[in-house]
Every structure is written in structure tokens, then in C-alpha cells.
Amino acid sequence: MPPATGHFLHDLPGGARVLTAPMPDRMSASVVLMFGVGSRFEPDAIGGISHFIEHLLFKGTRRWPTAKDIAEAIEGVGGVMNASTDKEVTVYWARVPMDRLQLAIDVLCDIVTDSQLAPNDIDRERMVILEEIKMYQDQPQDYVHSIFEEAMWPRHPLGRDIVGTAESVSSVTRDDLVDYLREHYRRSRLVVGVSGGIDPDRTADMIDRGLGLAGGPAEGAYDAAPDGHRAPEVVLLEKKTEQAHICLGSRALSYMDPDRYALDLVNTVLGEGMSSRLFLEIREQRGLAYDVHSYSSKHRDSGYFAVYMGVDPKKAEEAVAAALEELRRIAEQEVPESELTKAKEFTKGRLRLGLESTNAMASWLAQQLLLTGTIRTVDEVIAIIDGLTAADLRRVAARVMGAPTQLAVIGPFPSAEPFRKAIGA
């Protein structure tokens, strides 16, 4: 029987760790290989290399020589496979019928240890990523978040797009890719999460046999997050768009901060769902936006809290003022008990629903261990949420909203001055 925590931790030689979470009522099994490396580890000259590698590892190994062979290995049994790159984490995962677990482990272990990095594949994928950068820049509702991060982390890897720049991606060489893999893709930087209809000990043995990664400490660290802002700032990208796309917010909390759960509840009250304050005020009451929401981004040593809105350019200043008023109000006035209860139930329900799939459970456990070094069960997180008070939310909101506001705008504006006045810059 699994322990009370619902998962098992297996320490493998070389420093890799495997978390297994049996879910015996599931027909699937998910494998998640999570490396503690991402875009904030990269020098500017090779910015985007973590994401470049993530793409390239699916292009061919000796056992599965082409991208088609790799895809068909998993899709041929009805499975799905994908990967993602973030600021501090790179993830490779597959979800398959539970009796095909060995296949999923074989494929994932093979691509991270035996990718051929063929020159032709590198050149083709470089072109694909350059088109990805252009596509992203053509979507202002997405690109405004990148501009906001540049404002939040000026001249720092945290403020650079995960995909890199056209210049850095164009200049990356095969030697750069090989060196980066050797430095960072080591057992000591890997946590594997496996969940579903599995046998824990057998699964850990299968992974240990499949991993060809070197042991020993990984090389390379990252620069600490820069100091907080001293004053409000506005970054404007003038562009002929039908909507003004706005991100505003301030420095916030890291994922190591004990107040992060209270900030999550603040976020729920402000901008999660159709009953949140920002949605009700800016969309339902004022009719200013179709999409308005808030979110937080957390790193090991810092983070930020932000509000996004897409509004008529003529109403942009009104929308900014309305959003700032909601941020001020939650920092100055305690959330009524009924609203606090609703936010708690929303947050707990989303957590439970979000962990129903084997892939979500494996990823959730692996990310906790990789980033924080500890694992909290669902019940433990729920107990923390239940224990938060209106005073906690007000204290944390005041802590976050009291930092200087940063604002990023994409829209048909010749000057940033009206926005500077709106945030007191």
C-alpha cells in the first residue's frame, strides 16, 4: 500500500530522484522528466538555447532515427507526448496506456540521452523557432506579457523571452547545444514523476536502467533576480491594433515564500473566474473588456503579480484606473468572510480537479520536489488554504500592491504620458 502521502520517493545513483504516485483506478500511466534548467540559466549570447534543445531532442536518436519514428512510437499505442520550457524548468512527458509504461520510459530516456543533434535538423528547427518568434510578436495579446516581463526584469534573463531573440537563436551552434546539454542535463538536476496504474519499485528500476545521463553536479548557475523597482514605469509599444493590450502589476513573491498561498487567494478574489472582482467591475459593470484577469508568476528568488486587459484604446486610461482601484481596495480593506470562503472553495476545487489526470499528478509532485525540495500533499495544501484569514490576505496584498507599479501597453498610442500619469510615474 502507498504511504499516507500517496507517493514514493526513490533516490537513484548519480543524484536523480523518482517520484511514483500509484493511481490504481486509472487506465493510463504518465512519465514526466523534469530538469532543473531553463531560460534564466542562459547567457544573452545563447538566449533561447534551452527551448531550442527541447525542440531538437524530438528529432531523432539511434533507436528512433527520425521525428516521425519518435512520434509513432507513442502515438502508435494511443499515447501523447510533449515538452515545455520555462524560466527554471524544462519538461518532457508522455501519457500512455498503463501496460505501455516501459515504452514511454524508453522513448523519453532515449531522447534526453541519445539525441543525434543532426546538423540538418538543427538548421531546420532554427528556422521553425525564428518563425515562432515572429508569430508570437504578431499576437499583441500574448506579446504584451513579454514586454511586461522586460519591464519587470530589465536587462536580466528573467526579462527575456524563453524562446530567445532572433539574433541569439540565429547564432547558436551545434557545439553550443552539445556543451549546454553536457553541463545541465545531468542526473543531479533531474526529477522524474510517474503516476497511474504502476508498481512503484519496478517503475523506479525501469527508469534507472533507461537513463544514460552522467552523474555528478551540474554546471552553471543563474544570476539572482535584480532588486525591486524604485519607481513606477511604463513601457509602450506603439502599434495599430483594434484593442489596447495592457499588463500592469508589481514585484511579488517567490515560490519559496510562505505567503505564496495567501497571494494565490488574493489572485482568486481579484481575477480568477467570472465572479472575480476585476471581471465583475471591468467587464460586467463597465463593459470595458472582453478578457480581464490577474495572475502571478513565481521564481525561486522573486516573482510578480499582474493584471491583463484587452480594451478599446479610447477606454484604456479608464480601464487602468479601474484596475488600480481594485488593487488598492484589496490592499486596504479586508475581504468579506463570504468572499473569502468562495475564494477558498474555488482554489481547493481547482486544485482537486486539476490533479485528476495522471500527467497532472506526476507533474505536480515532480515540480514541488525539484523547485522547493519538499512535497506537500493535496490535503496539506488544503489545510493551509483553510487556515488563511482575511487579515492574511490584506497583509499580503498590501505587501505586494505597495511595490511600484509597472505597466506595459501595446496599442495605437503616440505617447506613454497618459499612462505614466495614471500610475503616478
C-alpha positions as CSV (number, residue, x, y, z in Angstrom):
1,M,0.0,0.0,0.0
2,P,1.2,3.6,-0.7
3,P,2.2,5.6,2.3
4,A,-0.1,8.3,3.7
5,T,1.4,10.9,1.4
6,G,0.2,8.9,-1.7
7,H,3.6,8.8,-3.3
8,F,7.0,7.1,-3.0
9,L,10.4,8.8,-3.4
10,H,13.3,6.8,-4.9
11,D,16.8,8.1,-4.9
12,L,18.8,6.8,-7.9
13,P,22.6,6.6,-8.3
14,G,24.1,9.9,-9.6
15,G,21.5,12.1,-7.8
16,A,18.4,11.6,-9.9
17,R,15.1,11.2,-8.0
18,V,12.0,9.4,-9.0
19,L,8.5,10.1,-7.5
20,T,5.9,7.5,-8.1
21,A,2.3,8.0,-7.3
22,P,0.1,4.9,-7.8
23,M,-3.4,5.7,-9.0
24,P,-4.7,2.1,-9.4
25,D,-8.1,3.2,-10.7
26,R,-6.6,4.8,-13.8
27,M,-6.1,3.1,-17.1
28,S,-3.1,5.3,-18.1
29,A,0.4,5.9,-16.9
30,S,2.3,9.2,-17.2
31,V,6.0,9.8,-17.1
32,V,7.4,13.3,-16.6
33,L,11.2,14.0,-16.9
34,M,11.7,17.4,-15.3
35,F,15.2,19.1,-15.5
36,G,16.1,22.0,-13.2
37,V,17.3,24.2,-16.1
38,G,15.6,26.9,-18.1
39,S,15.9,30.2,-19.8
40,R,17.2,32.1,-16.8
41,F,20.4,30.0,-16.8
42,E,21.3,31.2,-20.3
43,P,23.8,34.0,-21.2
44,D,22.3,36.5,-23.6
45,A,24.5,35.3,-26.5
46,I,22.8,31.9,-26.5
47,G,19.4,33.1,-25.2
48,G,16.7,30.5,-26.1
49,I,19.0,27.5,-26.1
50,S,17.0,25.6,-23.5
51,H,13.9,25.9,-25.7
52,F,16.0,25.1,-28.8
53,I,17.2,21.9,-27.2
54,E,13.7,20.9,-26.1
55,H,12.6,21.1,-29.8
56,L,15.7,19.2,-31.1
57,L,15.5,16.2,-28.8
58,F,12.4,15.0,-30.6
59,K,14.2,14.9,-34.0
60,G,15.9,11.5,-33.8
61,T,18.0,9.0,-31.8
62,R,19.9,5.9,-32.9
63,R,16.9,3.8,-31.8
64,W,14.3,6.1,-33.3
65,P,16.2,7.9,-36.1
66,T,13.5,10.4,-37.1
67,A,10.9,12.7,-35.6
68,K,8.3,10.5,-37.3
69,D,9.7,7.4,-35.6
70,I,9.6,9.0,-32.2
71,A,6.1,10.3,-32.6
72,E,4.8,7.0,-34.0
73,A,6.3,5.0,-31.1
74,I,4.0,6.8,-28.7
75,E,1.0,7.6,-30.9
76,G,1.1,4.1,-32.2
77,V,-0.3,2.9,-28.8
78,G,-2.7,5.8,-28.5
79,G,-0.4,7.8,-26.3
80,V,0.5,11.5,-26.2
81,M,3.9,13.1,-25.8
82,N,5.1,16.7,-25.5
83,A,7.6,19.0,-23.8
84,S,7.9,22.6,-22.5
85,T,10.5,25.1,-21.4
86,D,10.1,27.6,-18.6
87,K,12.4,30.0,-16.8
88,E,13.8,27.4,-14.4
89,V,12.4,24.1,-15.6
90,T,12.4,22.0,-18.8
91,V,9.9,19.1,-19.0
92,Y,9.5,16.1,-21.3
93,W,6.4,13.9,-20.7
94,A,4.4,11.1,-22.1
95,R,1.0,9.6,-21.2
96,V,0.2,6.1,-22.4
97,P,-2.0,3.1,-21.6
98,M,-0.7,1.7,-18.3
99,D,0.6,-1.5,-20.0
100,R,2.8,0.6,-22.2
101,L,4.7,2.3,-19.4
102,Q,8.0,0.7,-20.4
103,L,7.7,2.1,-23.9
104,A,7.1,5.6,-22.6
105,I,10.1,5.4,-20.3
106,D,12.3,4.0,-23.2
107,V,11.3,6.8,-25.5
108,L,11.7,9.7,-23.0
109,C,15.0,8.4,-21.6
110,D,16.3,7.9,-25.1
111,I,15.6,11.4,-26.4
112,V,17.2,13.1,-23.4
113,T,20.3,10.9,-23.5
114,D,20.9,9.9,-27.2
115,S,19.6,12.7,-29.4
116,Q,21.7,12.9,-32.5
117,L,21.5,16.7,-33.0
118,A,22.0,16.2,-36.7
119,P,23.1,19.5,-38.4
120,N,20.2,19.4,-40.9
121,D,17.8,19.1,-38.0
122,I,19.4,22.0,-36.2
123,D,19.2,24.2,-39.3
124,R,15.5,23.3,-40.0
125,E,14.5,23.8,-36.4
126,R,16.3,27.1,-36.1
127,M,14.0,28.3,-39.0
128,V,10.9,26.9,-37.2
129,I,11.8,28.8,-34.0
130,L,12.5,32.0,-35.8
131,E,9.0,31.7,-37.3
132,E,7.7,31.0,-33.8
133,I,9.2,34.3,-32.6
134,K,7.6,36.2,-35.4
135,M,4.2,34.6,-34.8
136,Y,4.4,35.5,-31.1
137,Q,5.3,39.1,-31.8
138,D,2.3,39.3,-34.2
139,Q,-0.1,38.4,-31.3
140,P,-0.3,41.5,-29.1
141,Q,-2.5,39.8,-26.5
142,D,0.4,37.4,-25.9
143,Y,3.4,39.7,-26.7
144,V,2.4,42.3,-24.1
145,H,3.3,39.8,-21.4
146,S,6.8,39.6,-22.8
147,I,7.1,43.4,-22.8
148,F,5.8,43.5,-19.2
149,E,8.5,40.9,-18.2
150,E,11.1,43.0,-19.8
151,A,9.9,45.9,-17.7
152,M,9.8,43.8,-14.6
153,W,13.3,42.3,-15.1
154,P,15.2,44.9,-17.1
155,R,18.5,43.6,-18.7
156,H,18.1,40.3,-17.0
157,P,17.5,36.7,-18.3
158,L,14.2,36.7,-16.4
159,G,13.0,39.5,-18.6
160,R,14.0,37.8,-21.9
161,D,11.6,35.6,-23.8
162,I,12.0,31.9,-23.2
163,V,12.4,31.4,-26.9
164,G,15.2,33.9,-27.1
165,T,15.7,36.5,-29.7
166,A,16.2,36.3,-33.5
167,E,19.8,37.2,-33.0
168,S,20.6,34.7,-30.3
169,V,18.7,31.8,-31.9
170,S,20.5,32.5,-35.3
171,S,23.9,32.4,-33.6
172,V,23.6,29.2,-31.6
173,T,25.9,26.5,-32.9
174,R,25.9,22.7,-32.6
175,D,28.9,23.0,-30.2
176,D,26.8,25.3,-28.0
177,L,24.0,22.8,-27.9
178,V,26.3,19.9,-27.1
179,D,28.0,21.8,-24.3
180,Y,24.8,23.0,-22.8
181,L,23.4,19.5,-22.7
182,R,26.6,18.2,-21.1
183,E,26.6,20.9,-18.5
184,H,22.9,20.8,-17.5
185,Y,21.3,17.5,-18.4
186,R,22.7,15.5,-15.5
187,R,21.1,13.1,-13.1
188,S,21.6,15.6,-10.2
189,R,19.3,18.1,-12.0
190,L,16.5,15.6,-12.8
191,V,13.3,14.6,-11.0
192,V,11.1,12.0,-12.7
193,G,7.4,11.8,-11.8
194,V,5.4,8.7,-12.7
195,S,1.7,8.3,-11.9
196,G,-1.1,6.0,-12.8
197,G,-1.6,2.2,-12.8
198,I,2.0,1.5,-11.8
199,D,4.2,-0.5,-9.5
200,P,6.5,1.9,-7.7
201,D,9.7,-0.1,-7.2
202,R,9.5,-1.7,-10.7
203,T,9.0,1.7,-12.2
204,A,12.0,3.2,-10.5
205,D,14.2,0.3,-11.7
206,M,12.9,0.8,-15.3
207,I,13.9,4.5,-15.2
208,D,17.3,3.8,-13.6
209,R,18.1,1.3,-16.4
210,G,17.0,3.6,-19.1
211,L,18.8,6.7,-18.0
212,G,22.2,7.3,-19.7
213,L,22.8,10.6,-18.1
214,A,26.0,11.4,-16.4
215,G,26.1,11.8,-12.6
216,G,27.9,14.4,-10.7
217,P,27.0,18.0,-10.0
218,A,25.5,20.0,-12.9
219,E,27.4,23.1,-14.0
220,G,26.1,26.6,-14.4
221,A,24.0,28.7,-12.1
222,Y,21.8,31.7,-12.7
223,D,22.0,35.4,-11.8
224,A,19.9,36.4,-8.8
225,A,16.8,38.4,-9.5
226,P,17.6,42.1,-9.7
227,D,16.5,44.5,-6.9
228,G,12.9,45.8,-6.9
229,H,11.9,48.9,-8.8
230,R,12.3,52.3,-7.2
231,A,9.5,54.0,-9.1
232,P,6.6,53.2,-11.4
233,E,7.5,52.8,-15.1
234,V,5.6,52.5,-18.4
235,V,6.8,50.6,-21.5
236,L,4.8,51.4,-24.6
237,L,4.9,49.6,-28.0
238,E,3.0,51.8,-30.5
239,K,1.1,49.6,-32.9
240,K,-2.0,49.9,-34.9
241,T,-4.3,47.5,-33.1
242,E,-8.0,47.4,-32.6
243,Q,-7.5,46.9,-28.9
244,A,-5.1,48.3,-26.3
245,H,-3.4,45.3,-24.7
246,I,-2.4,46.2,-21.1
247,C,-0.4,44.5,-18.4
248,L,0.1,46.2,-15.1
249,G,1.5,44.9,-11.8
250,S,4.4,44.8,-9.4
251,R,7.1,42.6,-7.9
252,A,5.6,39.9,-5.7
253,L,6.6,36.6,-4.0
254,S,8.8,33.7,-4.8
255,Y,7.6,30.1,-4.7
256,M,9.7,29.7,-1.5
257,D,7.8,32.4,0.3
258,P,5.3,31.1,2.9
259,D,2.9,33.9,1.9
260,R,2.5,32.5,-1.6
261,Y,-0.7,30.6,-0.7
262,A,-2.3,33.9,0.6
263,L,-1.2,35.6,-2.6
264,D,-2.9,32.8,-4.6
265,L,-6.2,33.6,-2.7
266,V,-5.7,37.3,-3.4
267,N,-5.4,36.5,-7.1
268,T,-8.5,34.4,-6.9
269,V,-10.5,37.2,-5.4
270,L,-9.2,39.7,-7.9
271,G,-9.0,38.0,-11.2
272,E,-9.8,34.3,-11.4
273,G,-13.1,33.3,-12.9
274,M,-16.3,35.2,-13.9
275,S,-17.2,36.0,-10.3
276,S,-13.9,37.8,-9.6
277,R,-13.7,41.5,-8.7
278,L,-11.9,42.6,-11.9
279,F,-14.2,40.6,-14.1
280,L,-17.3,41.9,-12.4
281,E,-16.1,45.6,-12.3
282,I,-14.3,46.0,-15.6
283,R,-16.3,43.6,-17.8
284,E,-19.8,43.3,-16.3
285,Q,-20.2,46.7,-14.7
286,R,-18.3,49.0,-17.1
287,G,-18.2,46.9,-20.3
288,L,-14.6,47.8,-20.9
289,A,-13.0,44.5,-21.7
290,Y,-13.8,41.0,-23.0
291,D,-10.8,39.5,-21.4
292,V,-9.6,40.7,-18.0
293,H,-7.8,38.6,-15.4
294,S,-5.0,38.6,-12.9
295,Y,-2.1,36.1,-12.4
296,S,1.1,35.7,-10.5
297,S,4.5,34.4,-11.7
298,K,6.8,32.9,-9.1
299,H,10.5,32.1,-9.3
300,R,12.9,30.9,-6.6
301,D,14.1,34.3,-5.5
302,S,11.3,36.6,-6.7
303,G,8.1,36.9,-8.6
304,Y,5.4,39.3,-9.8
305,F,1.7,39.9,-9.7
306,A,-0.1,41.2,-12.9
307,V,-3.4,42.2,-14.4
308,Y,-4.1,41.8,-18.1
309,M,-6.8,43.6,-20.0
310,G,-7.7,44.0,-23.7
311,V,-9.8,47.2,-24.1
312,D,-10.8,49.8,-26.6
313,P,-7.9,52.3,-26.9
314,K,-10.3,55.2,-26.1
315,K,-11.1,53.5,-22.8
316,A,-7.6,52.4,-21.9
317,E,-7.0,55.1,-19.2
318,E,-10.3,54.4,-17.6
319,A,-9.6,50.6,-17.5
320,V,-6.2,51.2,-15.9
321,A,-7.7,53.5,-13.3
322,A,-10.4,50.9,-12.5
323,A,-7.9,48.1,-12.2
324,L,-5.7,50.1,-9.9
325,E,-8.7,50.9,-7.7
326,E,-9.4,47.2,-7.3
327,L,-5.7,46.6,-6.3
328,R,-5.8,49.5,-3.8
329,R,-9.1,48.3,-2.3
330,I,-7.9,44.7,-1.6
331,A,-4.8,46.1,0.0
332,E,-6.7,48.4,2.3
333,Q,-9.9,46.6,3.1
334,E,-10.3,43.0,4.4
335,V,-12.1,40.6,2.1
336,P,-15.6,39.9,3.5
337,E,-16.0,36.4,5.0
338,S,-18.4,35.2,2.3
339,E,-16.0,36.3,-0.4
340,L,-13.1,34.7,1.4
341,T,-15.0,31.4,1.7
342,K,-15.8,31.5,-2.0
343,A,-12.2,32.1,-2.9
344,K,-11.1,29.2,-0.8
345,E,-13.6,26.8,-2.2
346,F,-12.7,27.9,-5.7
347,T,-9.0,27.4,-5.1
348,K,-9.4,24.0,-3.4
349,G,-11.8,22.8,-6.1
350,R,-9.5,23.8,-8.9
351,L,-6.6,22.1,-7.2
352,R,-8.5,18.8,-6.9
353,L,-9.9,18.9,-10.4
354,G,-6.6,19.8,-11.9
355,L,-4.9,16.7,-10.4
356,E,-7.4,14.2,-11.7
357,S,-5.2,13.2,-14.7
358,T,-2.1,11.0,-14.2
359,N,0.0,13.5,-16.1
360,A,-1.1,16.4,-13.8
361,M,-0.3,14.4,-10.7
362,A,3.1,13.3,-11.8
363,S,4.0,16.9,-12.9
364,W,2.7,18.5,-9.7
365,L,4.7,16.2,-7.4
366,A,7.9,16.4,-9.5
367,Q,7.8,20.2,-9.7
368,Q,7.4,20.6,-6.0
369,L,10.4,18.4,-5.3
370,L,12.6,19.9,-8.0
371,L,11.9,23.5,-7.2
372,T,11.3,23.6,-3.4
373,G,13.0,20.4,-2.2
374,T,9.8,19.3,-0.3
375,I,6.4,17.9,-1.2
376,R,3.1,18.9,0.2
377,T,0.1,16.6,-0.4
378,V,-3.2,17.9,-1.6
379,D,-4.6,17.6,2.0
380,E,-1.7,19.6,3.4
381,V,-2.2,22.4,0.8
382,I,-5.9,22.5,1.5
383,A,-5.2,22.8,5.3
384,I,-3.0,25.8,4.6
385,I,-5.7,27.4,2.5
386,D,-8.4,26.7,5.0
387,G,-6.2,28.3,7.7
388,L,-5.8,31.7,5.9
389,T,-7.7,34.7,7.2
390,A,-9.0,37.9,5.8
391,A,-6.2,39.7,7.7
392,D,-3.6,37.4,6.0
393,L,-4.9,38.4,2.6
394,R,-5.0,42.1,3.4
395,R,-1.4,41.9,4.8
396,V,0.0,40.1,1.7
397,A,-2.0,42.3,-0.7
398,A,-0.6,45.4,1.0
399,R,2.9,43.9,0.8
400,V,2.6,43.2,-3.0
401,M,0.4,46.1,-4.1
402,G,2.6,48.6,-2.2
403,A,5.5,48.0,-4.6
404,P,5.9,50.4,-7.5
405,T,3.5,49.6,-10.4
406,Q,4.9,48.7,-13.7
407,L,2.8,48.9,-16.9
408,A,3.2,47.6,-20.4
409,V,1.0,48.6,-23.3
410,I,0.6,47.6,-26.9
411,G,-1.7,49.9,-28.9
412,P,-2.1,52.9,-31.2
413,F,-0.7,55.5,-28.7
414,P,1.8,58.1,-29.8
415,S,2.8,58.8,-26.2
416,A,3.0,56.9,-22.9
417,E,2.4,60.1,-20.9
418,P,-1.3,59.5,-20.1
419,F,-0.4,56.0,-18.7
420,R,2.5,57.5,-16.7
421,K,0.1,59.9,-15.1
422,A,-2.3,57.0,-14.4
423,I,0.2,55.1,-12.3
424,G,2.0,58.1,-10.8
425,A,5.2,57.7,-12.8
